[in-house]
Amino acid sequence: MNTVSPRSAMFSVRFPSASRLLLLGALLLSLGAAAAPAPWYLWRSKVDGALYCAQVSPGPGWERVRGPFRDLRCEWPLKGR
């Protein structure tokens, strides 16, 4: 009878080769290099008209006025969008 005990099966883990690990690392690094920061938008309060610069909506009481911008003061327009 040719059976494998649970103990020996637990220690028979196969590890990926060095070339696969290198390829995986290069892929993960390239994904981070392609990412861009989120754009900023100018929001106006529906209650009192106050202006607010944020990357996401502050809530249901706000409407987007202008954007996208590349800075957190909503001064420099984002080119190419």
C-alpha positions in Angstrom: 0.0 0.0 0.0 1.5 3.3 -1.0 -0.1 6.0 1.2 1.1 9.3 2.3 0.8 10.2 5.9 -0.7 13.6 6.8 2.6 14.6 8.5 4.7 14.0 5.3 2.1 15.8 3.1 2.3 18.8 5.4 6.0 19.2 4.7 5.9 18.7 1.0 5.2 22.3 0.1 6.6 23.4 -3.3 8.1 26.9 -3.4 8.1 29.0 -6.7 11.4 29.2 -8.5 13.5 32.4 -8.3 12.6 33.4 -11.8 8.9 33.3 -11.0 9.4 35.4 -7.9 11.5 37.9 -9.8 8.8 38.2 -12.5 6.1 38.6 -9.9 8.1 41.4 -8.1 8.7 43.2 -11.4 5.0 43.0 -12.2 4.0 44.4 -8.8 6.5 47.3 -9.1 5.4 48.2 -12.6 1.7 48.4 -11.4 2.7 51.0 -8.8 4.6 53.1 -11.2 1.6 53.4 -13.6 -0.7 54.7 -10.9 -1.6 58.4 -10.8 -2.9 60.3 -7.8 -6.7 61.0 -7.7 -7.8 64.4 -9.1 -9.2 67.1 -6.9 -12.5 68.8 -7.5 -14.1 72.1 -6.2 -17.3 71.5 -4.3 -20.0 74.0 -3.3 -22.3 73.7 -0.3 -26.0 73.7 -1.2 -26.7 75.2 2.2 -24.5 78.3 2.4 -22.5 78.3 -0.9 -19.1 77.6 0.8 -16.4 76.2 -1.4 -14.4 73.2 -0.6 -11.6 71.3 -2.5 -11.6 67.5 -2.1 -10.9 64.3 -4.1 -14.3 62.8 -3.2 -17.7 64.2 -2.5 -18.1 65.7 1.1 -21.6 64.4 1.2 -25.1 64.8 -0.2 -25.3 68.5 0.6 -22.5 69.4 -1.9 -22.3 69.8 -5.6 -19.3 69.6 -7.8 -18.5 73.0 -9.3 -15.2 72.7 -11.2 -12.4 70.2 -11.8 -10.4 68.1 -12.1 -7.4 69.8 -10.5 -3.9 68.5 -9.7 -3.4 70.3 -6.4 -5.3 70.3 -3.1 -6.1 74.0 -3.4 -7.9 73.5 -6.7 -5.8 76.1 -8.5 -3.9 74.1 -11.2 -6.1 72.3 -13.8 -5.3 68.7 -14.6 -4.2 68.5 -18.2 -5.4 65.7 -20.4 -8.7 64.9 -18.8 
